[in-house]
Amino acid sequence: MKLYEKLADEMTEAVRRGVFARGERIPSVRQASLQHGVSIKTVLHAYALLESRGIVETRPQSGYFVRDVAAASADASAGEPGLPRQPMPQTPPVAAEVDVSRLVLSTLRSIRAHDAVPFGSPYPDPSLFPWRRINQYANAIARRQASWNLLDDLPPGNPELIRQIARRYAENGMAVDPGEIVITLGATEAINLSLQAVAKPGDTVAVESPTYYAMLHAIERLGMRAIEVATHPVHGIEIEALAQVIAKQKIAACMVMPNFQNPLGFQMPDERKRQLVDLLAAHEIPAIENDVYQELYFGETRPSTLKSFDTKGLVLHCASFSKSLTASYRIGWALPGRYRAQVEKLKFLNTLTTPSVPQVAVADYLRQDGYDRHLRHVRKVYRQQASIMTALVQRFFPAGTRMSTPQGGYVLWVELPERIDSMRLYQAALARSITIGPGMMFSMRNVFRHFIRLNYSYPWTPQSEAALKTLGELVTQMA
């Protein structure tokens, strides 16, 4: 049993025995840390576990209190307490042109231009990556080869890197044909090439709602239309709603993130993955699977993919090392199924090649260094920091705030009280050197106006805790 679990069990037993009465405040995080001789992080983990069990609750600016039994029972009967709600209107969804790039670009520029607490960053903390080691491999390769033969860079990519990627899948229980893999400039190019291979300008593409804005960018760039499908914060895209959309109009493709979706962070259950693949296969609709966070799971094993349930070659699986190993080299890949030849051709026409040195350097690292050891450390850090941020948002933000429960990745989706305008909050926070991701970036419509996305990958410091407290105070004032 882990230390925080032991502490949570002790507190649960104390509540059961009446040591802490209903509605009574329990020791503060700092008090519990001193009393039990454990770290503040351990106490935060324990208190977060107590909250998930319905034993305690946080009250903004006040601390942790034993929950009222009747309130806990009411929450249990209501389903999933505390999760963000799906604010999609009840009217049938309509395909629409996409225009979110200007908002996203201006937001990212402001994040980059300020020396601010990076809660709004879309990127993971680079200090966790073994970039020095990978650079050493790259420098050694550059010294070995004074010049490169362009033909060596042509699609599908470096044979050794392709072999290492296929081996990585095999080690995680998924058989992959190396001949299907096409190396790309990050997952973004893999997604763009896949979409270009299965749809044409003017076609309609189904996407999750909310969805990662890079998916919307791909649709916008290619002159296509998007239709948003309601997405549950635990189960993923609503398959029944998608079936209704398919029945009413022609869908060229469906773009989803079944594992640790950005911004919701869920891991779609295996049975629902199977149902989604079966539904799309029945209508011969390709699925573009963005699995860029595949290695950043909080559970014991790597999750399954849509690709693992695909029997007709209709799943175009896209991934990269940008979120788990190195962002600077932009090494991604696609497993495009029956569209493999078309994706390879489009890769050649669009960007010609992926540079050889980064490919070989990453392949050398995968072959010779401790990738699994590195990933275990990253997962542990993200899991701990997700718990800390969740506990502190519950503590500092006003009543009515709801949050996702990330199963992996490094982002938290937060629903604020409905009166809050996240763009106004974004500007007020930026003036205090704090960045956030406003919810409007994750949809074509203004349905996530009172939502924000927060990044918890960066080191947790007194500065970041103070920034989160300030953010909570801003929300409270606006509410």
C-alpha positions as CSV (number, residue, x, y, z in Angstrom):
1,M,0.0,0.0,0.0
2,K,1.3,3.4,-0.9
3,L,1.9,6.0,1.8
4,Y,-0.9,8.3,0.7
5,E,-3.4,5.4,0.6
6,K,-2.4,4.4,4.1
7,L,-3.0,7.9,5.3
8,A,-6.4,8.1,3.5
9,D,-7.5,4.8,5.1
10,E,-6.5,6.1,8.5
11,M,-8.5,9.3,8.0
12,T,-11.5,7.3,6.7
13,E,-11.4,5.1,9.8
14,A,-11.2,8.2,12.0
15,V,-14.3,9.6,10.3
16,R,-16.1,6.3,10.7
17,R,-15.4,6.2,14.4
18,G,-16.6,9.8,14.8
19,V,-13.2,11.4,15.6
20,F,-14.1,13.9,12.9
21,A,-17.8,14.7,12.9
22,R,-20.0,15.4,9.9
23,G,-19.3,19.0,8.6
24,E,-16.2,19.4,10.8
25,R,-13.0,20.6,9.4
26,I,-10.1,18.1,9.3
27,P,-6.4,19.1,9.8
28,S,-5.0,21.4,7.1
29,V,-2.5,19.9,4.6
30,R,0.4,21.5,6.5
31,Q,-0.9,20.3,9.9
32,A,-1.4,16.7,8.6
33,S,2.1,16.8,7.1
34,L,3.6,17.6,10.5
35,Q,1.3,15.3,12.5
36,H,2.0,12.2,10.3
37,G,5.6,13.0,9.4
38,V,4.9,12.8,5.6
39,S,5.4,15.3,2.8
40,I,2.8,17.9,1.7
41,K,2.5,16.0,-1.6
42,T,1.6,12.8,0.2
43,V,-1.1,14.6,2.2
44,L,-2.5,16.2,-1.0
45,H,-2.7,12.8,-2.6
46,A,-4.4,11.4,0.4
47,Y,-7.0,14.2,0.6
48,A,-7.6,13.9,-3.1
49,L,-8.3,10.2,-2.6
50,L,-10.7,11.0,0.3
51,E,-12.5,13.4,-1.9
52,S,-12.9,10.9,-4.7
53,R,-14.3,8.5,-2.0
54,G,-16.9,11.1,-1.0
55,I,-15.5,11.3,2.6
56,V,-14.4,14.9,2.5
57,E,-15.0,18.0,0.5
58,T,-13.1,21.3,0.0
59,R,-14.5,24.7,0.7
60,P,-12.9,27.6,-1.1
61,Q,-10.5,29.6,1.1
62,S,-11.5,27.4,4.1
63,G,-9.9,23.9,3.8
64,Y,-11.2,20.3,3.9
65,F,-14.4,19.2,5.7
66,V,-16.1,15.9,6.4
67,R,-18.9,15.6,3.9
68,D,-22.5,15.5,4.9
69,V,-23.8,11.9,4.3
70,A,-27.0,13.1,2.6
71,A,-25.1,15.3,0.2
72,A,-22.7,12.4,-0.6
73,S,-25.7,10.1,-1.3
74,A,-27.3,12.7,-3.5
75,D,-24.1,13.1,-5.6
76,A,-23.8,9.3,-5.9
77,S,-27.4,9.0,-7.2
78,A,-26.7,11.8,-9.7
79,G,-23.9,9.8,-11.4
80,E,-20.4,11.3,-11.5
81,P,-20.0,14.2,-9.1
82,G,-17.6,17.0,-10.0
83,L,-17.1,16.1,-13.6
84,P,-17.4,18.8,-16.3
85,R,-20.7,18.9,-18.1
86,Q,-21.3,18.7,-21.8
87,P,-22.8,22.2,-22.7
88,M,-23.7,21.3,-26.3
89,P,-27.1,22.7,-27.3
90,Q,-30.0,20.2,-27.8
91,T,-30.5,21.1,-31.4
92,P,-29.0,18.7,-34.0
93,P,-25.3,19.5,-34.7
94,V,-24.6,21.3,-38.0
95,A,-21.4,21.0,-40.1
96,A,-19.6,24.3,-40.2
97,E,-16.5,26.0,-41.6
98,V,-13.6,26.1,-39.2
99,D,-11.9,29.3,-38.1
100,V,-10.0,28.9,-34.9
101,S,-6.4,29.4,-36.0
102,R,-6.2,33.1,-35.3
103,L,-7.5,32.8,-31.8
104,V,-5.1,29.9,-31.1
105,L,-2.1,31.7,-32.6
106,S,-2.7,34.9,-30.7
107,T,-3.1,33.0,-27.5
108,L,0.1,31.0,-28.0
109,R,2.0,34.1,-28.9
110,S,1.0,35.8,-25.7
111,I,2.0,32.7,-23.7
112,R,5.4,32.7,-25.4
113,A,5.9,36.5,-25.0
114,H,5.5,36.6,-21.2
115,D,7.7,35.1,-18.5
116,A,4.6,33.7,-17.0
117,V,3.5,30.6,-15.0
118,P,2.7,28.3,-18.0
119,F,-0.6,26.8,-17.0
120,G,-1.8,27.7,-20.6
121,S,1.1,26.0,-22.4
122,P,0.2,23.2,-24.8
123,Y,3.6,21.7,-24.4
124,P,5.1,19.4,-21.7
125,D,7.9,20.6,-19.5
126,P,11.1,20.0,-21.6
127,S,13.2,19.7,-18.5
128,L,11.8,16.1,-18.1
129,F,13.2,15.1,-21.4
130,P,16.6,13.5,-22.0
131,W,17.4,16.0,-24.7
132,R,21.1,16.3,-23.8
133,R,21.6,12.5,-24.4
134,I,19.7,12.7,-27.7
135,N,21.7,15.7,-28.8
136,Q,24.9,13.7,-28.1
137,Y,23.7,11.0,-30.5
138,A,22.8,13.6,-33.1
139,N,26.2,15.3,-32.8
140,A,28.0,11.9,-33.1
141,I,25.9,11.1,-36.2
142,A,26.7,14.4,-37.8
143,R,30.4,13.9,-37.2
144,R,30.2,10.4,-38.8
145,Q,28.4,11.7,-41.9
146,A,29.9,14.8,-43.5
147,S,27.0,14.8,-46.0
148,W,23.7,13.1,-46.5
149,N,22.3,11.4,-49.6
150,L,18.8,12.8,-50.1
151,L,17.6,9.4,-51.2
152,D,18.2,8.1,-47.6
153,D,15.7,10.6,-46.3
154,L,12.8,9.7,-48.7
155,P,9.6,8.3,-47.3
156,P,8.7,6.0,-45.6
157,G,11.7,7.0,-43.4
158,N,14.8,5.6,-41.7
159,P,14.5,1.8,-41.5
160,E,16.1,1.5,-38.1
161,L,13.7,4.0,-36.6
162,I,10.8,2.2,-38.2
163,R,12.0,-1.0,-36.7
164,Q,12.3,0.5,-33.3
165,I,8.8,1.9,-33.4
166,A,7.4,-1.4,-34.5
167,R,9.3,-3.1,-31.7
168,R,7.9,-0.6,-29.2
169,Y,4.3,-1.6,-30.2
170,A,5.2,-5.3,-30.1
171,E,6.6,-4.9,-26.5
172,N,3.3,-3.4,-25.5
173,G,1.2,-6.2,-27.0
174,M,0.2,-4.8,-30.4
175,A,1.5,-6.4,-33.6
176,V,2.5,-3.8,-36.2
177,D,3.7,-4.4,-39.7
178,P,6.9,-2.2,-40.1
179,G,6.0,-1.8,-43.7
180,E,2.9,0.2,-42.8
181,I,4.8,2.9,-40.8
182,V,5.4,6.3,-42.5
183,I,7.7,8.7,-40.6
184,T,6.4,12.3,-40.4
185,L,7.3,15.7,-39.0
186,G,5.6,15.1,-35.7
187,A,2.0,13.9,-35.2
188,T,0.6,17.2,-36.7
189,E,1.9,16.2,-40.1
190,A,0.7,12.6,-39.7
191,I,-2.8,13.9,-38.9
192,N,-2.8,16.4,-41.9
193,L,-1.5,13.7,-44.3
194,S,-4.1,11.2,-43.0
195,L,-6.9,13.7,-43.4
196,Q,-5.8,14.7,-46.9
197,A,-5.7,11.0,-47.8
198,V,-9.3,10.3,-46.9
199,A,-11.2,13.5,-47.5
200,K,-11.3,16.5,-49.9
201,P,-12.1,20.2,-49.6
202,G,-15.8,20.7,-48.8
203,D,-16.1,17.3,-47.1
204,T,-17.5,17.0,-43.5
205,V,-15.4,15.6,-40.8
206,A,-16.8,14.5,-37.4
207,V,-14.8,15.6,-34.3
208,E,-15.1,15.4,-30.6
209,S,-16.5,18.3,-28.6
210,P,-14.4,19.7,-27.0
211,T,-11.5,18.7,-29.3
212,Y,-7.8,19.4,-29.5
213,Y,-7.4,22.5,-31.7
214,A,-4.7,20.9,-33.9
215,M,-7.5,18.7,-35.2
216,L,-9.5,21.7,-36.1
217,H,-6.5,23.3,-37.7
218,A,-6.1,20.4,-40.1
219,I,-9.7,20.6,-41.1
220,E,-9.5,24.4,-41.6
221,R,-6.2,24.2,-43.6
222,L,-7.7,21.7,-46.0
223,G,-10.9,23.7,-46.6
224,M,-13.2,21.1,-45.0
225,R,-16.1,21.4,-42.7
226,A,-16.4,20.0,-39.1
227,I,-19.3,18.7,-37.2
228,E,-18.9,18.5,-33.4
229,V,-20.2,15.4,-31.5
230,A,-20.8,15.5,-27.8
231,T,-18.0,13.9,-25.8
232,H,-18.3,12.4,-22.3
233,P,-15.4,13.3,-19.9
234,V,-15.0,9.6,-19.0
235,H,-16.3,7.5,-21.8
236,G,-15.2,9.6,-24.8
237,I,-17.2,10.5,-27.9
238,E,-20.9,9.7,-27.6
239,I,-21.2,6.8,-30.1
240,E,-25.0,7.0,-30.1
241,A,-24.8,10.7,-31.0
242,L,-22.3,10.0,-33.7
243,A,-24.5,7.3,-35.2
244,Q,-27.3,9.8,-35.5
245,V,-25.0,12.2,-37.3
246,I,-23.9,9.5,-39.7
247,A,-27.6,8.6,-40.4
248,K,-28.4,12.2,-41.4
249,Q,-25.5,13.3,-43.5
250,K,-22.4,12.1,-45.3
251,I,-19.3,12.0,-43.1
252,A,-15.9,11.7,-44.8
253,A,-13.9,10.8,-41.7
254,C,-14.0,10.9,-37.9
255,M,-11.1,12.4,-35.9
256,V,-10.7,11.3,-32.3
257,M,-8.2,11.0,-29.4
258,P,-9.3,7.9,-27.5
259,N,-6.4,7.9,-25.0
260,F,-5.9,10.9,-22.7
261,Q,-7.8,13.2,-24.9
262,N,-6.7,16.9,-24.9
263,P,-8.4,18.6,-23.1
264,L,-10.5,16.1,-21.2
265,G,-7.8,13.6,-20.3
266,F,-10.0,10.5,-20.4
267,Q,-9.1,7.0,-21.5
268,M,-11.9,5.6,-23.6
269,P,-12.9,2.1,-22.3
270,D,-12.0,-0.8,-24.6
271,E,-15.6,-1.8,-25.3
272,R,-16.4,1.7,-26.4
273,K,-13.3,1.7,-28.6
274,R,-14.5,-1.5,-30.2
275,Q,-18.1,-0.1,-30.7
276,L,-16.7,3.1,-32.3
277,V,-14.5,1.1,-34.8
278,D,-17.4,-1.2,-35.6
279,L,-19.8,1.7,-36.2
280,L,-17.4,3.5,-38.5
281,A,-16.5,0.2,-40.3
282,A,-20.1,-0.5,-41.0
283,H,-20.4,2.8,-42.9
284,E,-16.8,2.5,-44.4
285,I,-15.8,5.8,-42.6
286,P,-12.1,6.2,-41.9
287,A,-11.1,7.0,-38.3
288,I,-8.0,9.3,-37.8
289,E,-6.7,8.3,-34.3
290,N,-4.5,10.9,-32.6
291,D,-2.6,8.8,-30.0
292,V,0.2,11.3,-29.3
293,Y,-0.1,10.8,-25.5
294,Q,-0.1,7.0,-25.7
295,E,3.0,6.6,-23.4
296,L,1.8,9.0,-20.7
297,Y,-0.7,6.7,-18.9
298,F,-1.2,6.7,-15.2
299,G,-2.4,3.1,-14.9
300,E,-0.3,-0.1,-14.9
301,T,-0.3,-0.8,-18.6
302,R,-0.4,1.0,-21.9
303,P,-4.0,1.4,-23.1
304,S,-5.3,-0.2,-26.2
305,T,-5.8,1.8,-29.4
306,L,-8.5,2.0,-32.0
307,K,-6.0,0.5,-34.4
308,S,-5.9,-2.7,-32.3
309,F,-9.6,-3.3,-33.1
310,D,-9.4,-2.4,-36.8
311,T,-9.9,-5.3,-39.2
312,K,-10.6,-3.4,-42.4
313,G,-7.7,-1.0,-42.5
314,L,-9.9,2.0,-41.9
315,V,-8.0,3.4,-38.8
316,L,-5.2,5.8,-39.6
317,H,-3.2,5.8,-36.4
318,C,-1.0,8.9,-35.7
319,A,1.6,9.3,-32.9
320,S,4.9,11.0,-32.1
321,F,7.8,11.3,-29.6
322,S,7.1,15.0,-29.1
323,K,5.1,14.5,-25.8
324,S,7.2,11.7,-24.3
325,L,10.8,12.0,-25.5
326,T,11.8,15.2,-27.3
327,A,9.7,18.0,-28.8
328,S,12.5,19.7,-30.7
329,Y,13.2,16.9,-33.2
330,R,9.5,16.6,-34.3
331,I,9.6,12.8,-35.1
332,G,6.1,11.4,-35.6
333,W,4.6,8.6,-37.6
334,A,1.4,7.2,-39.2
335,L,0.0,3.7,-39.4
336,P,-2.5,4.5,-42.2
337,G,-3.9,1.1,-42.9
338,R,-5.4,0.7,-46.4
339,Y,-4.4,4.4,-47.1
340,R,-0.7,3.7,-46.6
341,A,0.4,4.3,-50.2
342,Q,-1.6,7.5,-50.4
343,V,-0.1,8.9,-47.2
344,E,3.4,8.0,-48.3
345,K,2.8,9.8,-51.6
346,L,1.4,12.9,-49.9
347,K,4.4,12.9,-47.5
348,F,6.7,13.1,-50.5
349,L,4.6,15.8,-52.2
350,N,4.1,17.9,-49.1
351,T,7.5,17.9,-47.4
352,L,9.6,15.6,-49.5
353,T,11.6,14.1,-46.5
354,T,12.0,14.0,-42.7
355,P,15.6,15.0,-41.8
356,S,17.8,11.9,-41.2
357,V,19.9,13.0,-38.2
358,P,16.9,13.4,-35.8
359,Q,15.5,10.0,-37.1
360,V,18.8,8.2,-36.5
361,A,19.4,9.9,-33.1
362,V,16.0,8.9,-31.8
363,A,16.5,5.4,-33.1
364,D,19.9,5.2,-31.4
365,Y,18.3,6.4,-28.1
366,L,15.5,3.8,-28.3
367,R,18.0,1.0,-29.0
368,Q,20.6,1.9,-26.4
369,D,19.1,4.0,-23.6
370,G,16.5,3.5,-20.9
371,Y,13.3,4.8,-22.6
372,D,11.1,2.8,-20.2
373,R,13.0,4.1,-17.2
374,H,12.6,7.6,-18.5
375,L,8.8,7.1,-19.1
376,R,8.2,5.7,-15.6
377,H,9.7,8.8,-14.1
378,V,7.6,11.1,-16.3
379,R,4.4,9.2,-15.6
380,K,5.1,9.4,-11.9
381,V,5.7,13.2,-12.0
382,Y,2.6,13.8,-14.1
383,R,0.4,11.6,-11.9
384,Q,1.6,13.4,-8.7
385,Q,1.2,16.9,-10.2
386,A,-2.3,16.1,-11.5
387,S,-3.3,15.2,-8.0
388,I,-1.8,18.3,-6.6
389,M,-3.4,20.6,-9.1
390,T,-6.8,18.9,-8.7
391,A,-6.7,19.3,-4.9
392,L,-5.7,22.9,-5.1
393,V,-8.3,23.9,-7.7
394,Q,-10.9,22.3,-5.4
395,R,-9.4,24.4,-2.6
396,F,-8.9,27.8,-4.2
397,F,-11.7,28.0,-6.8
398,P,-15.3,28.9,-5.9
399,A,-18.3,26.6,-5.6
400,G,-19.6,25.4,-8.9
401,T,-16.2,24.6,-10.3
402,R,-16.0,21.1,-11.8
403,M,-13.0,19.2,-13.2
404,S,-12.0,16.3,-15.4
405,T,-10.2,13.3,-13.9
406,P,-7.2,12.8,-16.2
407,Q,-6.1,9.2,-16.7
408,G,-2.9,10.3,-18.4
409,G,-1.3,13.2,-20.2
410,Y,-0.6,16.5,-18.6
411,V,-3.7,18.8,-18.9
412,L,-6.7,19.4,-16.7
413,W,-10.1,20.6,-18.1
414,V,-11.9,22.9,-15.7
415,E,-15.5,24.0,-15.8
416,L,-16.0,27.4,-14.0
417,P,-19.3,28.9,-12.9
418,E,-21.4,29.8,-15.9
419,R,-21.0,33.6,-15.4
420,I,-17.3,33.4,-16.1
421,D,-15.9,34.4,-19.5
422,S,-12.7,32.5,-19.9
423,M,-11.3,35.0,-22.4
424,R,-11.8,37.8,-19.9
425,L,-10.2,35.6,-17.3
426,Y,-7.3,34.8,-19.7
427,Q,-6.6,38.6,-20.1
428,A,-6.8,39.2,-16.3
429,A,-4.5,36.3,-15.5
430,L,-2.0,37.3,-18.2
431,A,-1.8,40.8,-16.6
432,R,-0.6,38.9,-13.5
433,S,1.9,36.7,-15.4
434,I,-0.3,33.6,-15.4
435,T,-1.4,31.9,-18.6
436,I,-4.4,29.6,-19.1
437,G,-5.9,27.9,-22.1
438,P,-9.4,29.5,-22.7
439,G,-12.1,27.0,-23.6
440,M,-13.1,28.7,-26.8
441,M,-10.0,27.3,-28.5
442,F,-11.4,23.8,-28.3
443,S,-14.6,24.3,-30.3
444,M,-15.9,26.1,-33.3
445,R,-18.8,27.5,-31.3
446,N,-19.0,29.5,-28.1
447,V,-20.2,26.6,-26.0
448,F,-17.1,26.3,-23.8
449,R,-16.9,30.0,-22.9
450,H,-16.7,29.2,-19.1
451,F,-14.1,26.4,-19.4
452,I,-10.3,26.5,-19.2
453,R,-7.5,24.1,-19.7
454,L,-4.6,24.0,-17.3
455,N,-1.1,22.4,-17.8
456,Y,0.3,20.5,-14.8
457,S,3.5,19.1,-16.4
458,Y,5.8,21.9,-15.1
459,P,7.5,21.6,-11.6
460,W,5.2,22.4,-8.7
461,T,6.7,25.4,-6.8
462,P,5.5,28.0,-4.3
463,Q,5.2,30.3,-7.3
464,S,2.9,28.0,-9.2
465,E,0.8,27.4,-6.1
466,A,0.5,31.1,-5.5
467,A,-0.4,31.6,-9.2
468,L,-3.2,29.0,-8.9
469,K,-4.5,30.7,-5.8
470,T,-4.5,34.0,-7.6
471,L,-6.4,32.4,-10.5
472,G,-9.0,31.1,-8.1
473,E,-9.3,34.6,-6.6
474,L,-9.9,36.1,-10.0
475,V,-12.6,33.5,-10.8
476,T,-14.2,34.2,-7.4
477,Q,-14.3,37.9,-8.1
478,M,-15.7,37.4,-11.6
479,A,-18.4,35.1,-10.2
